[in-house]
Amino acid sequence: MPVPENLIASIDELEPLPVTVQKLISTVQEENVEFSTLAAIVEQDEALISNVLRSANSSSTAGRNQVTDARTAVVRLGTNRLLELALGGYMRNQKLPPQVYDLNEAELWRHSQATRIAVTKITKLRPDAGIDPLAPTAAIVHDIGKLIMVRYMEAEISDLLKLCEDKQITYVEAEREFFGCDHAEVGAEIGRAWSFPQPLIDVIAHHHDDPVEQPTPILDVVMVGNYISKTIGVGLGAQGMNVHLDEASMERLGLTYEEFCGITAETAIELREAE
């Protein structure tokens, strides 16, 4: 469904991406970008450089020597992890009012982090699945459309839930009927407005598709990661578990039920540690 023009216009009213994040998004998509160029951008943002250095020296990425400068940190982390940290910082600062989804203000961040953790674990488990390295970043921003929906769409949660019950449809389908669009479609418009890489836009737009018409490994892994996050009770809100997962996505990833259960348990543990 086309997103109403008034919603597209309201994207400009969101808290803008920091200039450093905007520069990183555009720069990482250039050919043969130099690490020194990325480091110079990172150094312009005190919060980002602190986060980048901390991540570069974490137990999961650290080498023998402690990293103390931006360029070495960027080299160690790589461009995709850098983009993940930059957008993750933005999402963490976004507070989600309860309207439409009945989520507390920190739940959007918790859900994005749980999805990212699950996606990262699946990617490590299936290194030959062809999963785009941008998958963890896609996990972080897959629900970004909710930032618009909660601010500019007026509705009683009870009305959406009644629509789900009366028509036996998912909460996302109820969004489409009630508002004329859903948060995935709105999120894709945000991604286009902010010049996200195309793989991110595609994941945001289609992460609730069932069945998936044009599957890709990055879309499959984020869909499964999203479902894992909800399975451990993170990001449920009014929607609850009223969400479909294209079961073929697990098959395409070669993920067994036992592996799904194991990653679900590990995600719950790691999310608590992250918090």
N, C-alpha and C positions, 0 to 999 in steps of 0.2 A: 504494500500500500504506500502511496506517496505521503511523505511527512507534511503536515500542514505548514503553510508558509510562516505563520506566526511563531511556530516552534523553531523553525530554522533561524528566524530572526532573533529569537531569544538566546541563541548560542553566544551571541556577542555580549550578553549580559552575565554570563558565567564569569567566575573569577578566572582571569586569563592565565594561560600557562606562563610561568616565568620566562623572561627573555632568554635566559641561558638554556632552558629546556627547548624552546622554539628553535634556537640556533643548533642545538644538538640534533634534533629531529631532521632538520634540513641538511645538516652537514654529513651525518652518517649515511645519507642516501647518495652522496656524491661518490664518483669513482675515484679510487686511489687517494682517499682522504688520509692525511698524515696524522699520526698520533699526537704530534706536537700541536696541531690545530685544535684537536679535541681537548687536549689538556689546557690550552689557553682559554677555551670556553668554560671549562669546569672551574678554573681558578677565579672566574668572575662571580661565583656564587658560593658564599661561605658555607651554607648548609650542605650544598651538594658536594663540595670538595671534602668536607668532613666525613660525609657518608661514603664517598668513593674511597678515601684513605682507610676508613674503618673496614670496608668490605674487602679491600685489597690485602689487608693484614689479618683477615679472619682465618680461622683454622681450616676452612674449606678451600681457600684460594692461596693462602700465604706460602711463599717460598722460604728459603733459609734466612734471607735478609729482610729486615723491616723496610717497608716502603714509606718514604717521607715526602715524595714530590708527586705532582699530578701526572706527569708524563709516564713515569714508571708504573703508577697505579692504573692508568688507562691501558697501557700495554698488557699488564697482568690480567686485567678484567676482560678486555675486549670490548668492541663497540656495542654488541647486543646487551651485555650485562650493564654497560654504562647507561644505555637508553632505559633499561629496566629500572635502574636505581632512580633516574631522573623522573620518570613518570610515576614511579611508586611514591616518591616524595610528594608529588602533587596530589595523588589520590588520598594519601594519608591525611592531608590537611582539609579534605572536603568533608563537611558534616552533612549527613543526610537526614532531613526532617522526616517525621514518621508518615506524612501523608502518602497515600497510594500503596506503600509497601509495608508500613508498620515495622520499620527497622530502626533500632536506636542509632545515634549519630556516628558511632564508631563501627557499625556493622558492615558498611560497604568496604572499608579497609580490611576488616577481618576476613570477609568473604573473598576479596581479591587475593589476599595473602594465602589463604588456604588453597585456593585454586592454583596459584603459582607454585606452591610447594608440591601439590599433587602432579602438576604438569612437569615439573623438573624431575620428579622421581620416575614418572613414566618414560620420559625422554632418556634418562640414564639406563633404564631397564631395557629399552628398545632402541639402541643406538643406530640400528640399520633400518629404522622405520621411515627415514626421510623427513623427520620433523624439523621444521624451520627453526633455526636458533632464536628467532623472535618469539617463540611460543610463550616463554615466561612473561614477556612484556604484554603479549596479547591477553594472557590470563589476568594481568593486573587491570587492564582497561576494558575488559569485555562488557562490563555493566555500566560503563560511563554514561550511557543514555539516561540512566535513572536520575542523574543530576539535574536534567531538564524536566523529566516527568514529575518529580516531587515539587518543583518550584512553580511550574506553569500549568499543570493539569489539575483541575478541581474535581474531586470525586470523594465519595464516602467509601471507605474500604468495604463496608458491609454490602454496598451495591455491587462491587466487583465480585465479591465472594458469592452473592446470590446469583449473579449471572453465571458463574462457574457451575454452581449447583443445578440451576434450572436447565442449562444447556449441556451439562456434562462436558465442559471444555476446560482447558488449562488456564492458568492465570494470565499467561502471555496472550492467549487467544481472546480472553476477556478484555485485555488492554486494547487490542485491535478493534473489537466491536464497540467498546465504550468511547475510545478516544480517536479512532480512525487510524491509529498507528501503534506500534509497540516500542519498548525501550531499546530493542536491538536496532530497529530502523533509525530511531532518533540518534543513538550512539554512533551509527555509521556516518550520519550527517556531521556530527561533531568531529569525527576522525577526518572527514574530507576537509572541513573548515580549518582544521589545525594541521593539515598536510601530513597525516600519519602515513607510514609506509602501507602500500596496498594490502599486504597480508594481514595487518592489524585491522584494517577496515573490513575486510572480508570476514574475519572471525567475529568481530562485533556484530556485523549485520546478520550472520547466519547461525549464531551459537544456540539458538532455540529451534532450528529447523528439524522437523521429523516427518518424513525422511529427509536426509540431506541430498539435494539434487546434484551438487558438484563437490563431492568430498575431497578434502586435502588432509594430509597428516596433521597440520597445525590446527585446523578446525576440529578434527576428531579429538585430538588430545585436550584441547581447551573445553570441549563439550563434556568429556569424561571427567576432567578436573573440576569443572563446575558442579557436576553431579556428586562427586566425592565430597566437595565442600558442604553441600547440602546434606549429604548422608551423615556427616558428623555434627549436623545441627547448626552450621554456620551460614548465615545469609538467608534463613528461612522466612522470617517475617510473616506477613499475611499469606504469602504464596505457599508456604509450607513445602511439602514434597509434591505439590501439584504441578509437576514439570515433567515433560517427556524427554527421554534420551533415545536417540536413534541407536538401537542396539547394535547395528552393523558397525558403528564407530569403534566399538571394542574389538570386533572381529577384524576390522581393517588394521588396527594397531597390533593385532596378535596378542591381546591382553586376555588372560584367563580369569575366571571368577576368583580363583584363589589369589592371584596377583592383585586383582582389584581390591579384595578384602585386606591384603597385607599393606598396600599403599594407603588405603583409607585409615588404617590404624596408625601408620607412621606419620601421616599428615596431621592427625589430631595431636600427636605428641610433639611434633616439630612446631606446630602453630602455638601451642602453649609456651614453648621455649622462646619463640619469636616475640610473643607478647610480654 
